[in-house]
Amino acid sequence: MSEDHKLNPGDHYGSPAEVLADGTLSQDGKIEVLTNWANDIRLLQVAEEENMPGAAGDLAARLAEVEQALLSLGHDDTAHDAKA
């Protein structure tokens, strides 16, 4: 997996389920990718709240999917806040 996959998971995976199904990733790798994805979504939410256009789509629903995928791996990322 390339570094770009880790840093920009939304560009390479269509859904968090695809990350979970990626046989090239270890569990720690999946957690890293999903955590980065969650952080990216949170930053987009902050940008949208500040009236800066972000990615189209329902960010809250996607964040919930990513958080659920992390929980399925035994990792609770729901307490982290975006760092602006």
N, C-alpha and C positions, 0 to 999 in steps of 0.2 A: 504494500500500500504506500502511496506517495504521501509526502508531507502535506500536500494540498488537500488530500482526502481528509486528513486529520483537522486541518485548519479551516476548511470550507466544506463541511459535510453536506450541506444543503445543495451544493453544486454537483455532487457526485452520487447522492442517494435520493431516491424518490420518496422514501418514508423511513421512519425509524425501524420498521420491520425489516427493511433491506439491510440495515446495519446488523441487526441481530442474526440475520441469515448469512452474513458474509463469512464464509469459512476461512478466509485468509486472515481474519482478525482474531486475536486472543480475547479472552474476557476483558482483560485490562485495556486492550486496544479498543474494544467496543465501548467501554465506559469512557475512554478518552474522547472518542469521536462524538458520542452522544452528549457528553458534558460540554464540549465545544459548541455543538449544535444548539443546545439549550442556552448557552451564553450568548450566541449570535442572535437568537430569537429575542432574548431579553433586551439586548442592545437595540434591536429594531423597534421593540415596543416603546422604549424610552424615546427614541428618535421620533416616533409617530406622536407620542404624547407631547413632544416639544414642537409639533407641527412641521416636522421634517418628513418628507415622503419616504416610506420604507417599502419593503417588498409587498406585493399584492397578496391577498389571501388572509385567512383567519389565523393570525399569529398565536392567539390564545389556544386554539384547538391544536395547532402543531406543537406548541410547547407542552401541552398535556400529553400528547402522544410520545414525545421524547422523554418526558419525565416518567411515564408508564414503562417505557422500554428500559430506562435506567433502574426502576424499581424491580423489574423482572430479572435484572442481573444482580440484585441485592445491593444496589447503590441508590441512596436517597439524595437527590440533588435539589429537591424542592425548596430547601432553606436558603439557597444561594441567591443573592441579588445581582443584578447587572451592574457592572462597573463602568460608569460613563466617564 
